[in-house]
Amino acid sequence: LMLIDLIMKRSLSGNNIWPFKSIKPWILLYRVTTKRDPKKNEQFIISYVRTVHELFGKHENCLIESGALLEYFLVELIQIEHPDIRKRLYSNTIISNKSSDHANESNEQKSKLSKVIDEIEQCIYCLYGLVLRKSKMKYLNDHNCRSLELTLDKASLVFYALRPKQLPGYEGRLCTITSETESLFQRFESMIEWDDEREQRRKLLLSYIADAASINSQGKQSDELIHLSDKPFKSNNALFEKDLYYLFADYYLKMGSKDVVTNESSKKKAQEYYIKDLCLNTKRFDSWAGLTVIEFYKIEEFVTADDFDPRIFNVHMSASCFFRQAVSVDSNNHTLWMEYAEITYILQSYCSKYKDKATDYVPDRSFLLNICKEAYEKANICTDNDENKEDWTYLYMMAKIEEKLNRNKLSSPLKKYVDALDLLHEHKAVYPRRLGHHTATSSSKCTLLGCHAVEMFYRIHASTLKYLYRHSKESTDLTIDKLNELYEFLTEMQNKPFATSYYEKSTM
């Protein structure tokens, strides 16, 4: 402490001669202070790092002892966001990197990162000459020090300064890295050796994808899955490689663009990086799910096209392949089950639209409908998203599927439509007297639920009318008792809150 006091006094006196070129007193003081008072928060760390860094920078000694002081401080700052950073950098322990929804990250965690990022940027700028955010470059101080060489180990340190605390889930909407970070990560990737073992795994995955895209005349798919080994690679590549490709894939999947060509290129890049990531992390759920979603995008493009395209079935087979791999890792993901069910239902509707042409590829649409039914049932028992589950959606879609699978039995689908309508009312659906475009796009949840209630009410009556039309010439199936039963049922519907609300006083 006396030594540091003398150095500080001499510095304040304006003497430009640096009296003691050693980092040990400063590190020792920091460690003793934090050890004696464990409650010292990030504000103390920031203040200490800033003060010492400015002192060394004033005398152009930032990088004495090969930058050991700034690297030590950099690890301490990163540790605020990544408490396990030392284990990752300095041990052979394998740390779990399970992805989770980045949207759930708390405001407190975000504020921690924002508080330390300025000091992190200054340290990285002095150490390696890297600018993390060009918009903040004017706030960086040039201490006239010669930057160190950026090796793989040093790049790992910078990577974890930029890596999100929690890896983003595939279902998020926002990119968790910026275009500037992506550009810097590209530089890191160029430093990595893609060896023969990695290339062999990549080719094996590509072969698996090509085989999965095949479809036979019965519209069935092979249940054989390739399970790649999880053994670690022998080659000594960068530590950050484990998550680098996944962050690239997530970035390209979500970057979005109004330009169709750019969007297509981004999805292609995302697919390539997901495959690279799976070469290293064969059990990463979000990579398999990401590949699944990319295939879903392709199916939607085929559906919106002007004419029939048989390639849609191969794409669906690829999606099914990736989907089955994803749920083999985590079968308790409500969102993915729902998305798979929805896209399969869209495909069977596509087959219905082009019935004559699609018969050669899917002779029986019930095959696809049964896949939908199973997927919706699986989604309904998932527990990962109970607070946001829409039970009415499950009942509605199951009713539609049952109606198509068995056109002669109407009672079960009608009951599900009614149950869905009742659930919407329980969730406080609001029923406007008039519906327009502004109503359908309303930000009010209750108003949107009211729009869905219109669909339920419509389905109940439309399904009944279609049933009567189909059986109008089959008097043996449509008895007087059955007609009376349907009449009583529809009369009862007129007493539902959705129907009676029109006559109630409303300000809407």
Order of alpha helices (4+ residues) and beta strands (2+ residues): alpha-alpha-alpha-alpha-alpha-alpha-alpha-alpha-alpha-alpha-alpha-alpha-alpha-alpha-alpha-alpha-alpha-alpha-alpha-alpha-alpha-alpha
